[in-house]
Structures are given as structure tokens and as C-alpha cells.
């Protein structure tokens, strides 16, 4: 017993055991407590006594309370949460949005016919003045009613290595004169039904929200208000910059117009106060959340000062080492506008599932397609014929459609997403971002990233090479119209620079450079088995070498392993053995690799000493990032039959 000298009252302290958490432990602790502090008041601890009834009831209540406390704590941890609502809330707090349904994806072939145009001298080509454009978000369907959306526009006027156009002679006259060509392009499409839903707003309300009326929403296509203003989706409301696509024209940007054929669109970052975020509710509906601002002025990033960072800043030396929330330096004044006195039209796509995995040649019916031809000074009959010739089909079945993610799927995907933080941290992160740049902003065929190195002179006048931990070199290559490797133009690099700026870490400096292309030729000799057609065997061998050096399968700084080539040749039926070529083969290698560098013949012009780079049957690339390419396989891959067995 102690005395509180402030109140001059006796204070009784009793020891309480906090170790018991289940029924039996709590019951035992209560009995020991009664024996210790109430020995004279109660000492009948028989199982049938009324006192034990109250002891066991108290233990029962304690056991139940502990169970729910433990369960509630468990539901706050993503690894152990089981309730759908809690898993969704925690996952979305990490930045991951659960997928309530997965749409099917397939490649669809879009075609149209155009008249033939004479070039003189008996030469003809498609008249691209009659080539049209299928607008983005056009909808096609199957006979069973499953809808597919073409997310990007199909422009028959342009062609590139990664967005090729096939020009097929379609109709000729009785005299053999070309009359029409069929233009074909292949694009990806995604399943789902696209609908519009309108929401009205009166007086502004901070962080207002609405819920879409359909389940399994897979994408917000657009949001436009009654004043024709566009609202943009952002990952969080404090972000006020959005990617926007602009046509690469002299009006929009005269600097890069010269690259219009290879880079038809430019990527821009714009600031917008009209923005929203999305959130999946526990009943699989999509909720839209808007900003808190009511001002029409643009958002401004707040400059750090004692008023907006924290009252502890600058109030004495003893407070200088306190921690501050770094997000204070990123927050804006309004987090975007709150919609008021307007109506928002939300266009979104919903649906998905296994039933969207439709068979091949079933997506043929246009449902909501906008196809435009610039018909200025063109023959109206030919324009009508070209417009009516538009066709769609899928030569491959649609795949990937499935029902929504399970709780375990959401949990694991959220943990992976949280680790990534939507930032490019590793080399693989940067390469993934580079390859994900859409084709319309320029084709990037090959990418390789490495740390930057610097040459310094030591005290003993020796040149040393050291790595710069904050700088990286990004080596890039693209394709030309024949799918041969080429350097990237400045428009593509500008688009890539703009794209990476949203994901690059503050301390990372990236220098974009052109990788080197080393053009090569291949020679080999074989001995055939008796009873086989030598020409046919040699043809099959050349084809397997062509497939081996298909540029789609090669990456920057990939070495050439000669034994791999020889092995693939030896697997062809009729090949008895692969023998070293005798011409210009000082090392007597089983397969001979020759350099090709004559620029007048179309090669890159880069000279590389292949003999010095050959070590133990492996030809290594140069120290400067480079890639081997057989530019003209039909003439640069040469094989010979030197005998038979």
C-alpha cells in the first residue's frame, strides 16, 4: 500500500497477470488473484460453486475479447488478412488496384482496298490518297455478341518495321493491269463492352466520389464534362501531370516534323487540375474520387516553409533533428478540382471472363467503327468503294480472358507492386519501361543499359577506369522499313526522354546513345548422307541458319557461339557432318563468320576485328555495346556441300 502525497489518499496496488489470453489461462489467473487479494472473502473454488460461475463467465468474456482483438490486428496485415474488404483496402493503400475481371486479347487484321496508281513504265503501286484511318476505341464484335475494342488508331497511310502494312495486289484487269490493292494491318484488340454513364454535380464537395453502375470495369476510356473539358485519371490526386499525345506536325512541333514518317506522334506532359483516381470497392464496383479544390486557378506546388512543413521547423536547435514527412514537399493546394455545377459523362469498358476467349475468324462484325478518308479532290466513287471495303478478322483465337483475382492473387500482386513503387530502380526496370513505349511514339527495337564509366589519371600517370554510380548509358537501336537495324531519330529519343522522366529516380542521370551494328556473313560446309537430295538438304541448312540469326532473337552484347550454329545444322535430315570451310578460314573454325562493312552496299560501315574477338569458339562483341546482324540473309549466308557418305 502506498500514499499519494498530492491527494493524501491511500493507493492500493495489485499485481495483475497479463500473460493469460485463452479461457483456461484467464480462469487460472482470476482464481490466483482471488486467493491472493480476497482470501477471507471467498475461498470456495469448487466447480459447482456460484462464485466459480462468475469467474468462468469473466474468463469467457476475456477469451472472446482476445479473439477479436487478435483477429482485428491480423486483418490489418496484408499477409494474413482474409476479409475481402480489408485485403482490397490494404492493397489499394499500397497502390495496387485489384482486377475484378480480365479481358481477352487477340490480334485482329484490318484491311481495305485502294485503287492502283501508275508510276510509268508499267510500274504500279497503291494509291495511298485513298488510304483511311480507323479511329481509336473502335468496336468490333463476334456473331455471339462478344465485343472487342481496338485501343489505338489504325492508319493505313503509314508503315514502319514494328507497324507494317501489307500491300497485296487484289484485282487486275483482263489485260493484266493492276486495278486495286488490298492494304492490311495487324493490331491488338481487347474484349469488353463500352458504355457511357452520366453523373450530375451541384455545389462543390471536397473529395467527392461516385460509383459506376456496372461490375467488372476493366478500363476508364474517357471522362468529359458538360463544357467539353476532359478529366484525366492519375494514380494519386497530388500528381498534376498527365501524358498527352500530339500529332507530329509542323504546326505542333516543327523541330521533329522531319521524322514524321517514323514517329507519327509526340509525347507531351501537361498539367491539369481536372483529374481523378479510381478505387475498387468490396462489391467489385469501381469508385471515382475527385479533388478537393474549388478554385479555377492551376495547381501550384507548395514551396517548403515553416507554415506548410511543420511548426517544429526552425524553433530552436533542439528541434532541428526532428523527422518531417517528405510528402509535404510534394503536396499541392487543391489536389485537383472538385466537379461542380456540371455533368460528367464517363465512358468505360467492362466485362471479361473465360467466355471472351473466342475462336479464330470469329471477330468480323463492325459495331461502332469510325473510318475516315481525306477525300479532298478525290474520285467520290473510289472513296465510297474504299470505305465499303473495310474488313476485320482474327486469324488467331482470343486468349487471356478470366474471372477476377482471388484474395490470394490480390495479396501477392499487391506485395510485388509495393516493392516496385512504380519507379525504375534496377536495369531491368528501365529496360521494361523502354520497351513499353507505344509504337506510335517511335519503334525501339533493341535497348541495353550499363553504368557510365570515366577515365581518370592516377598519381603515377596511369589511366584508370571508374564507374559513375549516378549515371547510366542507355544504348538504343530501331528498325528501318525493311526491319534492318538502324539508329533512332531525335523525335523518338525525345519521346523516350519524356516517358522516362515520370519513372526515373532523382539521382539517376541517363545518357541515350546509339549502339553499334556489326554486320556479318556466315559460311559453312556440310557432308550429306547418300540417298538425300543435296540441294534440298543445303536449302534446309541455310533456312535454319537464317532462323538462328533472325534479328528478333538477338540482343545487344550477345556473343556468337559457333558450336550452336553447327549443332543446328547437324540436326537437319540428310546432314552427315559439318566441316570447316576451306576458304579464308585461318583458324579452321567449323563455321566461318565474316565482317561486312561496305556502306555503299547498305552495311553499317562499322569495322570489327572478328579474328581477335574469337576465343574458344565464341565471337564476343566489342567493349562498346554492339549487336551482330546478318543484314542480307539471302546473300550473306552461304553454304556448300563438299561430299557425301
C-alpha positions in Angstrom: 0.0 0.0 0.0 1.3 3.5 -0.9 0.2 7.1 -0.3 -0.4 9.7 -3.0 1.0 12.8 -1.4 -0.8 15.1 -3.8 -4.2 14.0 -2.6 -3.1 12.4 0.7 -5.0 9.3 -0.2 -4.0 5.7 0.1 -3.3 3.9 -3.2 -3.7 0.2 -3.4 -1.5 -1.5 -6.0 -2.3 -5.0 -7.0 -0.3 -7.2 -9.4 -2.3 -8.2 -12.5 -1.0 -11.0 -14.8 -1.3 -10.1 -18.5 0.1 -13.4 -19.7 -3.2 -15.3 -19.9 -5.0 -15.0 -23.3 -7.2 -18.0 -23.6 -10.1 -19.3 -21.4 -8.1 -21.7 -19.2 -5.2 -19.2 -18.5 -7.6 -16.3 -17.7 -9.6 -18.6 -15.4 -6.5 -19.7 -13.6 -5.2 -16.1 -13.2 -8.6 -15.0 -11.8 -8.6 -17.8 -9.2 -5.0 -16.9 -8.2 -6.0 -13.2 -8.0 -8.9 -14.0 -5.7 -6.8 -16.2 -3.5 -4.1 -13.5 -3.2 -6.2 -10.4 -2.6 -9.5 -11.8 -1.2 -8.5 -14.9 0.9 -11.1 -14.2 3.7 -13.9 -13.0 1.5 -14.1 -16.0 -0.8 -12.4 -19.4 -0.7 -14.9 -21.8 -2.3 -13.3 -22.7 -5.6 -15.4 -25.8 -6.2 -16.5 -26.3 -9.8 -20.2 -26.2 -8.8 -20.0 -23.1 -6.6 -21.8 -19.9 -7.7 -18.5 -17.9 -7.4 -16.8 -20.1 -9.9 -19.7 -19.4 -12.3 -18.8 -15.7 -12.3 -15.1 -16.5 -12.6 -15.6 -18.6 -15.6 -18.0 -16.1 -17.2 -15.3 -13.4 -16.8 -12.8 -15.8 -18.3 -15.2 -16.5 -21.2 -15.6 -12.7 -21.9 -11.9 -12.2 -21.8 -11.3 -15.1 -24.2 -13.8 -13.7 -26.7 -12.4 -10.2 -26.5 -8.8 -11.5 -27.0 -10.0 -13.5 -30.1 -11.5 -10.4 -31.8 -8.5 -8.2 -30.9 -6.2 -10.8 -32.4 -8.4 -11.1 -35.5 -8.7 -7.4 -36.0 -4.9 -7.0 -35.8 -4.4 -9.9 -38.2 -6.8 -8.1 -40.7 -4.5 -5.1 -40.7 -1.6 -7.2 -42.1 -1.8 -7.9 -45.8 0.0 -11.2 -45.4 -2.7 -12.6 -43.1 -5.9 -10.6 -43.9 -8.7 -12.8 -45.1 -11.7 -10.5 -45.4 -12.1 -9.2 -49.0 -12.8 -5.6 -47.9 -9.6 -5.5 -45.8 -7.5 -7.1 -48.5 -8.8 -4.6 -51.1 -8.2 -1.6 -48.8 -4.7 -2.5 -47.9 -3.7 -3.5 -51.5 -5.0 -0.1 -52.8 -3.2 1.7 -50.0 -0.1 0.1 -51.5 -1.1 1.5 -54.9 -2.3 -1.8 -56.4 -5.8 -1.9 -57.9 -7.4 -5.4 -57.8 -8.6 -6.8 -61.1 -12.2 -7.8 -60.9 -12.1 -9.4 -64.3 -9.5 -9.9 -67.0 -10.5 -9.3 -70.7 -9.3 -11.4 -73.6 -6.7 -10.1 -76.0 -6.0 -11.1 -79.6 -4.5 -9.7 -82.8 -7.0 -8.6 -85.4 -6.3 -8.0 -89.1 -7.9 -4.8 -90.6 -7.9 -4.4 -94.3 -9.2 -2.0 -97.0 -8.8 -1.7 -100.8 -7.4 1.3 -102.7 -7.1 1.9 -106.4 -3.8 1.3 -108.2 -1.6 4.2 -109.2 0.6 4.2 -112.3 4.2 5.2 -111.8 5.0 4.9 -115.5 7.0 2.3 -117.3 4.5 -0.4 -116.4 5.1 0.1 -112.7 2.1 0.4 -110.2 1.7 1.0 -106.5 -1.3 1.5 -104.1 -2.8 5.0 -104.3 -2.4 6.0 -100.6 -4.6 9.1 -101.1 -7.5 6.7 -100.6 -6.0 5.1 -97.5 -8.1 5.8 -94.4 -7.8 5.8 -90.7 -9.8 3.6 -88.2 -10.2 5.7 -85.1 -9.1 4.6 -81.7 -11.6 2.8 -79.5 -13.5 1.4 -82.5 -15.6 -1.6 -81.6 -16.0 -4.9 -83.5 -17.9 -8.0 -82.4 -18.4 -11.7 -82.9 -21.7 -13.2 -84.1 -22.4 -14.2 -80.5 -22.2 -10.6 -79.4 -18.8 -10.5 -77.6 -17.4 -7.0 -78.2 -13.7 -6.2 -78.8 -12.2 -2.7 -78.8 -9.3 -1.5 -80.9 -7.5 0.8 -78.4 -5.2 2.5 -81.0 -6.0 4.0 -84.3 -5.2 2.1 -87.5 -3.5 4.4 -90.0 -3.2 2.8 -93.4 -1.3 5.8 -94.7 1.8 5.0 -92.6 4.0 1.9 -92.3 7.1 1.0 -90.3 9.0 -2.1 -89.2 7.0 -2.5 -86.0 3.7 -1.4 -87.5 4.0 -2.9 -91.0 1.4 -2.6 -93.8 0.9 -5.4 -96.3 0.2 -4.2 -99.9 -1.4 -7.1 -101.8 -2.4 -6.9 -105.5 -6.1 -7.6 -105.3 -7.8 -7.1 -108.7 -6.3 -6.9 -112.1 -7.9 -6.1 -115.5 -8.3 -8.7 -118.3 -5.1 -7.2 -119.7 -3.2 -7.9 -116.5 -3.1 -4.2 -115.4 -3.4 -3.7 -111.6 -6.8 -2.2 -110.6 -6.9 -2.4 -106.8 -4.6 -3.2 -103.9 -5.6 -4.6 -100.6 -3.9 -2.9 -97.6 -3.7 -4.9 -94.4 -2.6 -4.1 -90.9 -2.5 -6.2 -87.7 -3.4 -4.6 -84.4 -4.2 -5.8 -80.9 -7.7 -5.6 -79.6 -9.2 -6.2 -76.2 -12.6 -7.6 -75.2 -15.3 -5.8 -73.2 -18.4 -3.7 -73.7 -18.0 0.1 -73.8 -20.8 2.2 -72.4 -21.4 5.8 -71.3 -22.8 6.8 -67.8 -23.6 10.3 -66.7 -23.3 11.9 -63.3 -24.5 15.3 -62.2 -22.8 17.5 -59.6 -24.3 20.6 -58.0 -22.4 22.5 -55.3 -18.7 21.6 -55.0 -17.8 19.0 -52.4 -14.3 18.1 -51.2 -13.1 14.7 -52.4 -16.5 13.9 -54.0 -16.9 10.4 -55.3 -19.3 8.4 -57.5 -19.6 4.7 -58.1 -20.1 3.2 -61.6 -23.2 1.1 -62.2 -21.5 -1.9 -63.7 -19.5 -4.7 -62.2 -16.1 -5.8 -63.6 -14.9 -2.5 -65.0 -11.6 -3.0 -66.8 -10.8 0.5 -68.1 -11.9 4.1 -67.9 -11.8 5.2 -71.6 -12.6 8.9 -71.0 -14.4 11.4 -68.8 -15.8 14.6 -70.4 -17.9 17.2 -68.6 -20.8 19.3 -70.0 -18.3 22.0 -71.0 -16.4 19.5 -73.1 -13.4 19.6 -70.7 -11.5 16.3 -70.3 -10.8 14.8 -66.9 -7.7 12.7 -66.5 -7.0 9.6 -64.4 -3.9 9.8 -62.1 -2.5 7.3 -59.6 -2.9 9.8 -56.8 -4.6 13.2 -56.6 -1.4 15.1 -55.7 0.0 14.3 -59.2 -0.9 17.0 -61.6 1.0 16.0 -64.7 -0.5 13.7 -67.4 0.8 12.2 -70.6 -0.8 13.5 -73.7 -0.4 12.5 -77.4 0.0 15.2 -80.1 0.4 14.6 -83.8 3.9 15.2 -85.1 3.2 18.0 -87.5 4.8 21.4 -88.4 2.0 23.1 -86.5 2.5 21.3 -83.3 6.3 21.0 -83.3 8.4 22.0 -86.4 11.6 20.6 -84.8 10.7 17.0 -85.3 8.4 17.1 -88.3 11.2 15.7 -90.5 10.8 12.4 -88.6 7.0 12.2 -89.1 7.1 9.0 -91.1 8.9 7.0 -88.4 7.5 8.9 -85.4 3.9 10.0 -86.2 3.1 11.2 -82.7 4.9 13.1 -79.9 4.6 12.5 -76.2 3.9 15.6 -74.0 3.5 16.2 -70.3 0.7 18.6 -69.4 -0.6 19.9 -66.1 -4.3 19.6 -65.4 -6.5 20.5 -62.4 -9.3 18.2 -63.7 -8.2 14.8 -62.5 -9.5 11.8 -60.6 -8.4 8.5 -59.1 -10.2 5.1 -59.1 -10.7 2.6 -56.3 -12.3 -0.9 -56.4 -14.9 -1.4 -53.7 -15.5 -4.7 -51.9 -18.6 -5.4 -54.1 -16.4 -5.2 -57.2 -17.6 -1.8 -58.3 -15.3 1.0 -59.4 -15.4 4.2 -57.5 -14.2 7.5 -58.9 -12.7 10.1 -56.5 -12.2 13.7 -57.3 -10.1 16.6 -55.8 -10.8 19.0 -53.0 -10.3 22.3 -54.8 -12.9 24.8 -55.9 -10.6 27.3 -57.5 -10.2 27.6 -61.3 -6.5 28.5 -60.9 -3.9 25.9 -61.8 -2.4 23.8 -59.0 0.9 25.0 -57.6 3.4 23.0 -55.8 3.9 24.5 -52.3 7.3 25.8 -51.6 8.6 24.3 -48.3 8.5 26.8 -45.4 7.7 26.7 -41.7 4.0 27.2 -42.4 3.4 24.1 -44.5 6.2 21.7 -43.4 5.7 21.7 -39.7 5.6 24.0 -36.7 8.7 22.4 -35.2 10.9 23.7 -38.1 13.3 26.5 -37.0 12.0 26.8 -33.4 15.3 26.1 -31.7 18.4 24.0 -32.1 16.9 21.2 -30.1 14.2 20.6 -32.7 16.5 20.6 -35.8 16.9 16.8 -35.8 13.2 16.0 -35.9 11.8 14.0 -38.8 9.5 15.6 -41.3 7.1 14.0 -43.8 8.8 14.2 -47.2 5.4 14.2 -48.9 4.9 17.7 -47.6 7.2 18.9 -50.3 5.1 17.3 -53.0 1.6 18.2 -51.9 -0.5 20.8 -53.8 -3.0 23.3 -52.7 -6.2 21.7 -54.0 -5.4 18.1 -55.2 -7.3 18.9 -58.3 -10.8 20.4 -58.8 -13.9 19.1 -57.3 -16.6 18.9 -60.0 -19.4 21.5 -59.5 -22.5 22.6 -61.4 -21.7 20.2 -64.3 -22.4 16.8 -65.6 -19.7 14.2 -66.2 -20.0 11.6 -69.0 -17.9 8.6 -68.1 -17.0 6.2 -70.9 -15.8 2.9 -69.6 -15.3 -0.7 -70.6 -16.5 -3.6 -68.5 -16.6 -7.4 -68.9 -14.2 -10.2 -69.3 -14.0 -13.8 -68.3 -13.4 -17.2 -69.9 -16.3 -16.8 -72.4 -14.4 -13.9 -74.1 -11.8 -16.4 -75.3 -13.4 -16.7 -78.7 -12.3 -18.9 -81.6 -10.3 -17.8 -84.6 -12.0 -16.0 -87.5 -15.0 -15.0 -85.4 -14.4 -11.3 -84.8 -15.7 -10.0 -88.2 -18.7 -7.7 -87.4 -18.0 -3.9 -87.1 -20.3 -2.4 -84.4 -19.0 1.1 -83.7 -16.3 1.9 -86.2 -15.2 5.3 -87.4 -13.3 5.1 -90.7 -12.2 8.3 -92.3 -10.6 9.1 -95.7 -9.3 12.6 -96.5 -11.4 12.9 -99.7 -10.3 16.3 -100.8 -10.2 16.3 -104.7 -10.6 12.5 -104.9 -12.9 10.5 -107.0 -16.1 10.1 -104.9 -16.9 6.6 -106.3 -13.4 5.4 -105.4 -13.7 6.9 -102.0 -17.0 5.1 -101.4 -15.6 1.8 -102.7 -12.6 2.1 -100.3 -14.8 2.9 -97.4 -17.1 0.0 -98.1 -14.1 -2.4 -98.4 -13.2 -2.2 -94.7 -12.9 -5.7 -93.2 -12.0 -7.3 -89.9 -10.9 -10.8 -88.9 -8.8 -12.6 -86.3 -6.7 -15.3 -87.6 -5.8 -16.5 -84.0 -8.2 -17.2 -81.1 -8.6 -14.7 -78.3 -6.8 -15.6 -75.1 -6.3 -14.4 -71.6 -9.9 -13.8 -70.5 -10.5 -14.9 -66.9 -12.6 -14.1 -63.9 -11.4 -11.7 -61.2 -8.4 -12.2 -59.0 -8.7 -14.3 -55.9 -7.9 -12.9 -52.5 -4.5 -14.7 -52.6 -3.8 -13.2 -56.1 -4.6 -9.7 -54.9 -2.4 -10.2 -51.8 0.7 -11.5 -53.7 0.3 -8.9 -56.6 0.0 -6.0 -54.1 3.2 -7.1 -52.3 5.1 -7.2 -55.6 3.7 -3.8 -56.7 4.6 -2.2 -53.3 8.2 -3.3 -53.8 8.4 -1.8 -57.2 6.8 1.5 -56.2 6.1 2.3 -59.8 9.7 3.6 -60.2 12.6 2.4 -62.3 15.2 1.3 -59.9 17.1 -1.6 -61.5 18.4 -2.1 -65.0 15.5 -4.4 -65.7 13.1 -1.7 -64.6 14.5 0.7 -67.2 14.5 -1.8 -70.0 10.9 -2.7 -69.3 9.9 0.9 -69.5 11.8 1.5 -72.7 10.2 -1.5 -74.4 6.7 -0.5 -73.2 6.8 2.8 -75.1 3.9 2.6 -77.6 4.8 2.1 -81.2 3.2 5.3 -82.3 5.9 7.3 -80.5 8.7 5.5 -82.4 10.0 2.0 -82.7 12.7 0.9 -80.2 13.9 -2.5 -81.3 16.9 -3.0 -79.0 17.9 -1.5 -75.7 20.9 -2.0 -73.4 21.8 -0.1 -70.3 25.0 0.0 -68.4 26.7 2.2 -65.8 28.7 5.1 -67.1 32.5 4.9 -66.7 35.0 7.7 -66.6 38.8 7.7 -67.3 40.9 9.4 -64.6 44.7 9.8 -64.4 46.2 8.5 -61.2 49.1 9.9 -59.3 51.6 7.6 -61.1 50.2 8.8 -64.5 48.3 5.6 -65.1 44.8 5.8 -66.7 42.1 4.2 -64.6 38.5 3.5 -65.4 36.0 4.1 -62.6 32.2 3.7 -62.6 29.9 6.7 -62.0 27.2 5.3 -59.6 24.7 8.1 -60.5 25.0 8.0 -64.3 23.9 5.3 -66.8 24.3 4.9 -70.6 21.2 3.7 -72.5 22.1 2.2 -75.8 19.3 2.1 -78.4 18.6 0.9 -81.9 15.5 0.8 -84.1 14.3 -0.8 -87.3 14.1 0.7 -90.7 11.2 -0.2 -93.1 13.0 -3.5 -94.1 13.4 -4.5 -90.4 17.1 -3.9 -90.5 18.7 -2.3 -87.5 19.2 1.5 -87.7 19.9 4.4 -85.3 17.0 6.2 -83.7 16.0 9.7 -84.8 15.8 12.6 -82.3 12.0 12.5 -82.2 12.0 9.0 -80.7 14.6 9.9 -78.2 12.6 13.0 -77.2 9.5 10.8 -76.6 11.5 8.3 -74.6 13.1 11.1 -72.5 9.6 12.5 -71.8 8.3 9.0 -70.9 11.2 8.0 -68.6 11.0 11.4 -66.7 8.0 10.1 -64.8 9.7 7.0 -63.5 13.4 8.0 -63.2 14.8 8.3 -59.8 16.0 11.8 -58.9 19.7 10.8 -58.6 19.8 8.8 -61.9 21.3 10.5 -64.9 20.6 8.7 -68.2 22.5 9.4 -71.4 20.9 7.9 -74.6 23.4 6.7 -77.2 23.3 4.7 -80.4 24.6 1.1 -80.1 26.9 -0.2 -82.8 25.7 -2.6 -85.5 28.3 -5.2 -86.7 27.2 -6.7 -90.0 28.3 -10.2 -90.7 28.1 -13.0 -93.2 28.1 -16.8 -92.5 29.9 -19.6 -94.4 29.6 -23.3 -93.7 30.2 -26.6 -95.4 28.4 -29.9 -95.0 28.8 -33.6 -95.9 25.5 -35.1 -96.9 24.2 -38.7 -96.4 23.7 -40.8 -99.5 20.2 -41.0 -100.8 19.3 -37.4 -99.9 18.8 -34.6 -102.4 21.9 -32.4 -101.8 20.1 -29.2 -102.9 17.2 -29.8 -100.6 19.4 -30.6 -97.6 21.5 -27.4 -98.3 18.4 -25.3 -98.6 17.1 -26.6 -95.2 20.5 -25.9 -93.6 20.5 -22.3 -94.9 17.0 -21.8 -93.5 18.0 -22.9 -90.1 20.9 -20.5 -90.1 18.6 -17.7 -91.2 16.3 -18.5 -88.3 19.2 -18.6 -85.9 20.3 -15.1 -86.9 16.7 -13.7 -87.1 17.3 -10.2 -85.7 14.2 -10.5 -83.4 16.1 -13.1 -81.4 19.3 -11.1 -80.9 20.1 -8.6 -78.2 22.9 -6.0 -77.8 26.2 -7.6 -76.5 25.1 -11.1 -77.3 28.0 -13.3 -78.4 28.0 -15.7 -81.3 28.6 -19.3 -80.2 29.8 -21.2 -83.3 29.0 -24.7 -81.9 25.3 -23.7 -81.5 25.2 -22.9 -85.2 27.0 -26.1 -86.2 24.7 -28.2 -83.9 21.5 -26.7 -85.5 22.9 -27.5 -89.0 23.7 -31.1 -87.9 20.1 -31.7 -86.9 18.8 -31.3 -90.4 17.8 -34.6 -92.0 20.5 -35.7 -94.5 23.4 -33.9 -92.9 26.2 -36.4 -92.1 28.6 -33.8 -90.7 29.5 -30.2 -90.6 33.1 -29.5 -91.7 35.2 -26.3 -91.6 35.1 -24.1 -94.8 38.4 -24.1 -96.5 38.3 -20.5 -97.9 39.6 -17.7 -95.8 39.5 -19.7 -92.6 42.9 -19.4 -90.9 41.6 -20.6 -87.5 39.9 -23.6 -89.1 36.6 -22.8 -87.4 33.7 -25.2 -88.0 31.5 -22.1 -89.0 33.1 -19.1 -90.6 31.9 -15.6 -89.6 32.9 -12.7 -91.9 32.7 -9.0 -91.5 30.5 -6.8 -93.8 31.1 -3.1 -93.6 30.8 -1.6 -97.1 28.4 1.4 -96.7 27.8 1.6 -100.5 26.3 -1.9 -100.3 24.0 -0.9 -97.4 26.0 -2.1 -94.5 26.6 -0.1 -91.3 30.2 0.8 -92.0 31.5 -0.4 -88.6 34.7 -2.4 -89.0 35.3 -5.1 -86.3 38.2 -7.5 -86.0 36.3 -10.8 -85.7 39.5 -12.9 -85.5 40.7 -11.0 -82.4 37.3 -11.4 -80.9 37.2 -15.2 -81.4 38.0 -17.1 -78.2 37.4 -20.8 -77.8 34.8 -21.0 -80.5 32.9 -17.8 -79.2 32.9 -14.5 -81.0 32.5 -11.8 -78.4 31.0 -8.3 -79.2 33.1 -5.1 -78.7 33.5 -3.3 -75.4 31.3 -0.6 -76.8 27.8 -2.1 -76.7 27.1 -3.6 -80.1 25.0 -6.2 -81.8 25.7 -8.7 -84.6 23.3 -8.6 -87.6 23.1 -10.6 -90.9 21.6 -7.7 -92.9 21.0 -9.6 -96.2 20.5 -13.3 -95.3 19.8 -14.3 -98.8 23.3 -13.3 -100.0 25.3 -13.2 -96.7 24.6 -16.8 -95.6 26.5 -19.2 -97.9 26.6 -23.0 -97.6 28.3 -25.7 -99.6 28.1 -29.4 -100.0 31.6 -30.8 -100.1 30.8 -34.5 -100.3 28.5 -37.3 -99.2 28.8 -40.5 -97.3 
